[in-house]
Amino acid sequence: MMVPPSVEMGGRPARILVVDDERDNRELLDLILGWEGFVVLSANDGEQALAAVASDAPDLILLDVMMPGMDGYEVASRLKGDATTHQIPIIIVTALADTNDAKARGCSAGAEGFLAKPIDRDSLLRVVKAMFRTTYPGYQE
Amino acid sequence: MLVEFILTHREELIARARGKVANRLAPRPTDLELASGVPLFLEQLAETLRLASTSMKLTMDQSATRHGAALLERGYTVAQVVHDYGDVCQAITELAEELSAPITTDEFRTLNRCLDEAIAGAVTEFGRLRDQSAAHAETERSGVLAHELRNRISTAQLAFEAIAAGRAPVGGSVAAIVRRSLQRITALVDRSLVEVRLESGTIQRRPIRVDRLMEEAEVVATMEAVAHGVALSVAPTAGDIEVEADPQILAGAIANLLQNALKFTRRGGSVTVRTLTVDGRVEIEVEDECGGLPADKREELFGAFQQRGADRSGLGLGLFISRKGVHACGGVIRVRDLPGRGCVFTIALPRCAPSAPTGSGSLPV
């Protein structure tokens, strides 16, 4: 086993909240992002995601769209409508066939980024790291 | 003129035709048919007659086509279309005779021709749209399947790459993701194959010992029960209980019920499986602790692509295909609610006489 590198923001590790109702997806994103040095938190539905953000805000959210109960668009819209959480960048993750529609709906909900499922490791890291670089000047790989 | 006669006596004709439709034995009329169907047919016939009098054949066809589409939208069957036109036409003829209306033989001939044209046009369009709709549903279903397979393959690939790159141990949780993904892919492919066999009518029924079938199902479900944190209890089945069924289809249906029961039972709960013999039937019961079923949702559970709860893993096709499969084997699947606690899914099949002992061979599934 190799040792993971680390990514920091002003002396502390960068934190990502992964919201997905599929356990395997959460575990894989945890593995891939964790290996890059991110601290990964997870939530398996919209309610849990809102609670997680309220108790301990992450630096970025990877948000699945198709979830039972509150969907990803609704979660994004609520977070962006709240003055205390609107600054957290959100990347919408979707397996929806019509990606243009998903992008449009994600944008109107206030999301800043978009990733299509099935996720490949390179695209995931490229999009996540680009989002950190453009949002946080103190971000260091 | 016949058209004027129809327009003048519109209300009386509607009342008469409605009476004929209501008294019809087969096909039984629907409420919608009685409420709005008859005026629709009368208007279509009047329009066709008017167009026929001006020799506008093309427009007449277009009108019938529009009418066919409207009927399909309202849920009519082909038999209803044909019978309703006939009832409306009879009402016109009877009233015209009673009132000695000045309608010529030629006009009645035109009426009959219009009736034929209207039925032919409406039925053709009706059939075309129904086929189109079935093809669309099939394409959608294939798309969902391909999508689900692609996602599972992708998950397995990502997990495998992590292991191959040394970022995760070979026997850890990432390896478990690979295993779950492969199991899911296998289940999807198996299910599709069963569906193809059901569609093509190539099922193979033969006597099966239920105890062996249940042992096999228990082995697979035990692993899943551990993963879900659910206690699985399978009561022993007597060795002389046999049913005549397609082994793959019946094993698939049992596995599907078990998979659902484990999926929807809360962590720490239990799933119980038992085999009963009742009045010449064999009943395989799977009891879960899902919390109970909403009364209005029981039948919907068996529809294609229906999802039972918050856990959306799976295609939602399982119960739909399982019911078709068990039905093709001469049995039924039913569900019984245990209010506030859970539910019991039962596969019931006719019991068959035990075949000659064959030793302890492996289960033919």
Interface residues (C-beta under 8 A of the other chain):
Chain A: M1 M2 P4 D21 E22 D24 N25 E27 L28 L31 I32 W35 D45 M66 P68 G69 A95 A97 K117 P118 I119 D120 R121
Chain B: G143 H147 R150 N151 I153 S154 T155 L158 A159 E161 A162 G166 R167 A168 P169 S173 V174 I177 R180 S181 G309 A310 D311 R312 S313
